[in-house]
Amino acid sequence: MSNQRALSGYQPGGNEPTFKDLLWESHEVLACLSALVQHSNGSDIDLNMDDSARKGLGRILLHCSQITIDAIGLAPSAKPKEAEHE
């Protein structure tokens, strides 16, 4: 289990999130959603969502995609190798 704070990238007044913080946040939210859906598929309990729940799920997925995009913006870029001259 991660030791990251919940919603580490979007805490008001908090520290600026790092690349690692944002990727972990996105991963953990998506893993939680995956576990919930897999649990409902493996049991006799149906997963029914009304319009508000579907909109909420859409917002969660949009949040995860934005976190991932933000993380990519923070990723260290590789420097192109220069040709060696003799």
C-alpha positions as CSV (number, residue, x, y, z in Angstrom):
1,M,0.0,0.0,0.0
2,S,1.2,3.5,-0.8
3,N,2.0,6.0,1.8
4,Q,0.8,8.9,-0.4
5,R,-1.9,11.2,0.9
6,A,-5.3,11.0,-0.8
7,L,-5.5,13.4,-3.7
8,S,-1.9,14.4,-3.2
9,G,-1.8,16.5,-6.3
10,Y,-4.8,18.7,-5.6
11,Q,-4.6,19.6,-1.9
12,P,-5.2,23.4,-1.4
13,G,-2.3,25.0,0.3
14,G,-0.2,21.9,0.0
15,N,3.2,21.3,-1.6
16,E,3.5,21.0,-5.3
17,P,3.0,17.4,-6.4
18,T,5.8,15.5,-8.0
19,F,5.7,13.2,-11.0
20,K,5.7,10.2,-8.7
21,D,2.9,11.6,-6.5
22,L,0.6,12.2,-9.5
23,L,1.2,8.8,-11.1
24,W,0.6,7.0,-7.7
25,E,-2.6,9.0,-7.2
26,S,-4.0,8.1,-10.6
27,H,-3.0,4.5,-10.3
28,E,-4.6,4.1,-6.8
29,V,-7.9,5.7,-7.8
30,L,-8.1,3.5,-11.0
31,A,-7.1,0.4,-9.0
32,C,-9.8,1.1,-6.5
33,L,-12.4,1.5,-9.2
34,S,-11.2,-1.7,-10.9
35,A,-11.5,-3.7,-7.6
36,L,-15.0,-2.4,-7.0
37,V,-16.2,-3.3,-10.5
38,Q,-14.5,-6.8,-10.4
39,H,-16.0,-7.4,-6.9
40,S,-19.5,-6.7,-8.2
41,N,-19.0,-8.9,-11.3
42,G,-17.9,-11.8,-9.1
43,S,-20.9,-11.6,-6.7
44,D,-24.6,-11.8,-6.8
45,I,-24.8,-8.0,-6.2
46,D,-25.5,-6.0,-9.3
47,L,-23.7,-2.7,-9.8
48,N,-26.5,-0.3,-10.8
49,M,-25.8,3.4,-11.3
50,D,-28.2,6.2,-11.7
51,D,-27.4,9.3,-13.8
52,S,-25.7,11.0,-11.0
53,A,-23.5,8.0,-10.2
54,R,-22.5,7.7,-13.9
55,K,-21.7,11.4,-14.0
56,G,-19.6,11.0,-10.8
57,L,-17.7,8.1,-12.3
58,G,-17.1,10.2,-15.4
59,R,-15.7,13.0,-13.2
60,I,-13.4,10.5,-11.4
61,L,-12.1,9.2,-14.7
62,L,-11.6,12.7,-16.0
63,H,-9.7,13.5,-12.8
64,C,-7.4,10.5,-13.3
65,S,-6.7,11.4,-16.9
66,Q,-5.9,15.0,-15.9
67,I,-3.5,13.7,-13.2
68,T,-1.8,11.5,-15.7
69,I,-1.4,14.4,-18.1
70,D,0.0,16.6,-15.4
71,A,2.4,13.9,-14.4
72,I,3.6,13.6,-18.0
73,G,4.3,17.3,-18.0
74,L,6.5,16.9,-14.9
75,A,8.4,13.8,-16.3
76,P,12.1,14.3,-16.7
77,S,12.8,14.5,-20.4
78,A,15.7,12.6,-21.9
79,K,18.4,14.7,-23.3
80,P,19.3,13.8,-26.9
81,K,22.8,12.3,-27.2
82,E,25.3,14.4,-29.1
83,A,27.5,12.8,-31.7
84,E,31.0,12.3,-30.5
85,H,33.7,14.0,-32.6
86,E,37.2,12.7,-32.8
